[in-house]
Amino acid sequence: MLRRTTWRTPDGDLTQEDICFRGEPPTHRERAVKDLDADWPKLRWLRREPVGIDIDTIDQIREEAHKRDQAFGLGISYPGFQGWEGLIEGSIQSLTYVYADRPEILDEWAEVDLARGTKLVELFLETRPDYLGLGGSGTLTLASPELARRYALPAIKRWSAMAKAAGVPTVLHSCGRSRELVRMLVEETDVSCVNPLEVPPMGDVDLAEVKRAHGARIALMGNLHTTDVMLRGTAEQVYEVARDAILAAGDGGGFILSTGDQCAPATPEENIFALHRAVEEFGVYL
């Protein structure tokens, strides 16, 4: 299916075109922002602060989650290259040129997203979710630590502090390289838990090492390889890797066993059950 979306603003239109394959997320053919310098006044109209949320739908989803003994969370994406690249033609390359030539545009974009997100977090916390999710896949894969500190960290700091004050834990998701991000979260934010802590080559995390370094101050969630282990591995391999992850990071609590990111649709069911078997046998605190 080909989907074409047009946003009409007082400063002109933005148009995006996506290909939607069955069972797969949309793929951009044409992105909304063609030239950020020219299109920023239009895009800004789409980044306005929310005035309310659909409480009835949120309560329905919460009820269904709790029926299944699942935690109910609400999520928000924080500013930065990892969140902006999907909106602009040329992706990271275009953002890099804007950063060099017109950094004030990106600074304003970050400020607008921070204000918008802060209002949304306020609305979310009023609903008392079990946790607040902070999303930024590729924070240190698609940008340097310096850029993440400039654009992403102010939002992470503010929103995690708001959640902590409200008694709501935060779970931050950033796939790809994340070892340095964990240190930043521990030393400079109130984030409660981080995932998926991917192993090389997609990530750069040694689970046992990060547990020793920071496990007393932040909960860890991860990190079975979704292709080499979950998709292509045998059930016995999945069992062994899951067991090893529990032994590496489970001591003293503060660890959630999970895959390094979402499983592929073709992941064998027996591999899912093997992960569960490892949890049943080793995931108990005595």
WOPECOR-V73347 format. One record per residue. N is the residue number from 1. BURIAL is b if it has 16 or more other C-alpha atoms within 10 Angstrom, else e. D_CENTER is the distance of its C-alpha to the mean C-alpha in Angstrom with 1 decimal. Layout:
# WOPECOR-V73347
n: {N;N}
burial: {BURIAL;BURIAL}
d_center: {D_CENTER;D_CENTER}
This chain:
# WOPECOR-V73347
n: {1;2;3;4;5;6;7;8;9;10;11;12;13;14;15;16;17;18;19;20;21;22;23;24;25;26;27;28;29;30;31;32;33;34;35;36;37;38;39;40;41;42;43;44;45;46;47;48;49;50;51;52;53;54;55;56;57;58;59;60;61;62;63;64;65;66;67;68;69;70;71;72;73;74;75;76;77;78;79;80;81;82;83;84;85;86;87;88;89;90;91;92;93;94;95;96;97;98;99;100;101;102;103;104;105;106;107;108;109;110;111;112;113;114;115;116;117;118;119;120;121;122;123;124;125;126;127;128;129;130;131;132;133;134;135;136;137;138;139;140;141;142;143;144;145;146;147;148;149;150;151;152;153;154;155;156;157;158;159;160;161;162;163;164;165;166;167;168;169;170;171;172;173;174;175;176;177;178;179;180;181;182;183;184;185;186;187;188;189;190;191;192;193;194;195;196;197;198;199;200;201;202;203;204;205;206;207;208;209;210;211;212;213;214;215;216;217;218;219;220;221;222;223;224;225;226;227;228;229;230;231;232;233;234;235;236;237;238;239;240;241;242;243;244;245;246;247;248;249;250;251;252;253;254;255;256;257;258;259;260;261;262;263;264;265;266;267;268;269;270;271;272;273;274;275;276;277;278;279;280;281;282;283;284;285;286}
burial: {e;e;e;e;e;e;e;e;e;e;e;e;e;b;e;b;b;b;b;e;e;e;e;e;e;e;e;b;e;b;b;b;b;b;e;b;e;e;b;b;e;b;b;e;e;e;e;e;b;e;e;e;e;e;e;e;e;b;e;e;e;b;e;e;e;e;e;e;e;e;e;b;b;b;b;b;b;b;b;b;b;b;b;b;b;b;b;b;b;b;b;b;e;e;b;e;e;b;e;e;e;e;e;e;e;b;e;e;b;b;b;b;b;b;b;b;b;b;b;b;b;e;b;b;b;e;e;b;b;b;b;b;b;b;b;b;b;b;b;b;b;b;b;e;b;e;b;b;b;b;b;b;b;b;b;b;e;b;b;b;b;b;b;b;e;e;e;b;b;b;b;b;b;b;b;b;b;b;b;e;b;b;e;e;b;b;e;e;b;b;b;b;b;b;b;b;b;b;b;e;e;e;b;e;b;b;b;b;e;b;b;e;e;b;b;e;b;b;b;b;b;b;b;b;b;b;b;e;b;b;b;b;b;b;b;e;b;b;b;b;b;b;b;b;b;b;e;b;b;b;e;e;e;b;b;b;b;b;b;b;b;e;b;e;e;e;b;b;e;e;b;b;e;b;b;b;b;b;b;e;e;e;b;e;e;e}
d_center: {26.7;26.6;24.9;25.9;24.5;26.4;25.5;28.8;28.8;31.9;31.3;31.0;29.0;25.7;25.5;22.9;23.8;21.7;22.9;21.8;22.8;23.4;20.6;18.3;15.7;17.6;18.5;19.6;23.3;23.6;21.1;21.8;22.5;25.3;26.4;24.2;27.4;29.1;26.3;24.6;27.0;26.1;22.3;22.7;24.2;21.0;19.0;21.4;20.7;20.7;23.9;22.9;20.9;22.2;23.0;25.0;22.2;19.8;22.7;23.4;19.9;20.1;23.6;22.7;19.9;22.4;25.1;23.2;22.6;18.9;16.8;15.9;12.8;11.8;8.5;8.3;6.8;8.6;11.3;11.9;12.9;9.6;9.6;13.3;14.5;14.3;16.8;19.4;22.0;21.9;18.2;17.7;21.5;22.3;19.9;21.6;24.9;24.1;22.9;26.3;28.5;27.1;24.6;25.5;23.8;20.4;21.3;22.2;19.1;17.0;19.5;19.4;15.7;16.0;19.0;17.5;14.4;16.7;18.9;16.3;15.2;18.9;19.4;16.7;18.2;21.6;20.8;20.2;17.1;16.9;13.6;11.1;7.4;5.6;2.6;4.0;4.7;8.3;8.8;12.0;12.7;13.2;14.7;16.9;16.4;18.9;17.0;13.7;16.2;17.8;15.2;11.9;13.5;15.9;13.3;11.5;15.0;16.4;13.9;13.8;17.6;18.0;16.4;18.4;21.5;21.0;20.7;17.2;14.9;11.4;8.6;5.9;3.3;4.7;7.2;10.6;12.6;11.5;14.9;15.8;12.5;13.4;16.8;15.7;13.7;16.8;19.3;18.1;15.8;16.0;12.7;13.9;11.7;9.3;8.2;9.0;11.5;12.8;16.5;18.5;18.8;15.2;14.2;16.6;16.4;19.6;18.7;22.2;22.2;19.0;20.3;23.6;22.3;19.8;19.9;22.2;19.9;16.4;15.5;14.1;12.5;13.2;14.5;16.9;17.0;16.3;19.2;21.8;21.7;20.4;21.7;24.7;25.7;28.3;27.9;29.6;27.2;24.2;26.2;27.1;23.6;22.2;25.3;24.8;21.2;22.6;25.5;23.5;21.1;22.5;25.5;25.6;22.7;19.1;17.8;16.0;16.9;14.5;14.1;12.2;10.1;11.6;15.4;17.5;19.8;22.8;21.8;25.1;25.4;27.4;24.5;22.4;25.5;26.0;22.7;23.9;27.3;26.0;24.3;27.5;29.6;27.7;25.0;27.5;28.2;31.9}
